Amino acid sequence: MVKDFLHSDKKIYDSVHGFIPFDEFEKELIDSVPFQRLHYIHQLGAAYLVYPGATHTRFEHSLGVMELATLMFEKICKSVRPDVFHFVPRKGSADYLYWRRVLRMAALCHDLGHLPFSHVAESGILGQEGHESWTIKIIESPSMQHVWSKLKSAPSYLEDLIERDIVEDIKMVAVGEAKWQQLNPGSTFTPWVRIVSQIITGDFFGADRIDYLLRDSKTTGIAYGLFDYHQLIETLRILPSAEGGSDDLQLGIDENGLESCEALLLARHFMRRRVYQYSSVKAYNFHLRRFMQELIPLASLKSVEDFLHWSDPGVISALSLAARNPKAVGHDDAKCVYYRQQRFRALALASDITEKDLILFKKKRSIAERDLAWEFVKETSFAPEAFTFPVARRHVVIQKASDVSDLLLRIPLDKANWVYISPKHDLDLVDFLESRNQ
């Protein structure tokens, strides 16, 4: 069993984590068409038009998530408090090896369902279900069956783990509890599956978040995304809930990792302002999103094969053709991206500006439909209740993070609302917004 599950005789060099080892089962997944497609999906959408180094892809990010998730899993299974000892599988046991396998495979699979340019056009094309629904469809598709067939034929699976459906567990861990329940109403996660899934998808400690901050910071050259993630992983623990329920176990930290958590949140805040919510990046992503919505309507994605056909090079080729042809669908947006001509201005809105205000402005100035657009967020990107994760203090005391750190609650969490205006009317909009503040 140990040979089947832990022997890693292959490796790939990553610019963030160094050599990342993988075994024959993971190689089968990495070599599959759906995973190789991630070579051609930019991690940061059109951000490379502003930050030239931001050409990294979902391929390398997924490998990085697998590496980080493995370190996190091994740490929480090694550093176990007496009151949760019964909950955690022993290292080397069948359960331990099984869930380590599930975690690594899920980490590789978690981004398979991304559209070209990642999140740029996701909400506009895929709607509420998001890329996770396509991740599940791809995992279940014939293009991945050879991966699962080889995995299920391993002697260790046949001997010890046949009572579980490993592919079902991989799907659940890859997309996370909230999205799984949205796509499968009435379904539930066991406490252990919840912990394993949080290692990848958790909004605070998730390996997905940690890797993209480190990777995006490195490639853009914006140093704000760096933080002491080694210390954070070293202090990860499975802890009883800070709310007092001994049976409600959560992913938390030892108190020595609190500063790393604060640094992680600060990194997210500054990277959001300097990269993810930077006005020039937002403007290019706006044009690219509008172009892709016309190029790839949801109705055209009738099968996994149709979905896998699309990647960044195909969209870039279509952009080139449309930018040169005034009669082509999406010509105006293609020209803004490809030739950088007549690009819209992206402006972050003050919190007191409403959609009604913009509709009134549009009507008064007789602005054409395609010359003005806006987006209003419906929820914060990081809810305050996230800070209820448990922190293990001295003398075995468990407290909520929000009760231990004042800094966590002082870091701004809200995403901005944005308006996009054509250069013909941008000064009018600036005058309107300034007049509102007087």
Buried (B, 14 or more C-beta within 10 A) or exposed (E): BEEBBBEBEEEBEBEBBEEBBBBBBBBBBBEBEBBEBBEBBBBBBBBBBBBEEBEBBBBBBBBBBBBBBBBBBBBBBEBBBEBBEEBBBEEEEBBBBBBBBBBBBBBBBBBBBBBBBBBBBBEBBBEEBBBBBBBBBBBBBEBBEEBBEBBBEBEBBEEBBEEBEBBEBBBBBBBBBEBBBBBEEEEEBEEBBBBBBBBBBBBBBBBBBBBBBBBBBBBBEBEBBBBEBEBBBBBBBBBBBBEEEEEBBBBBBBBEBBBBBBBBBBBBBBBBBBBBBBEBBBBBBBBBBBBBBBBBEEEEBEEBEEBBEBBBEBBBEBBBEBBEEEEBEBBBBBBBBBEEEEBBBBBBBEEEBEEEBBEEBBEEEEBEEEBBBBBBEEEEEBEEEBBBBBBBEEEEEBBBBBEBBEBBEEEEBEBBBBBBBBEEBBEBBEEBBEEEEE
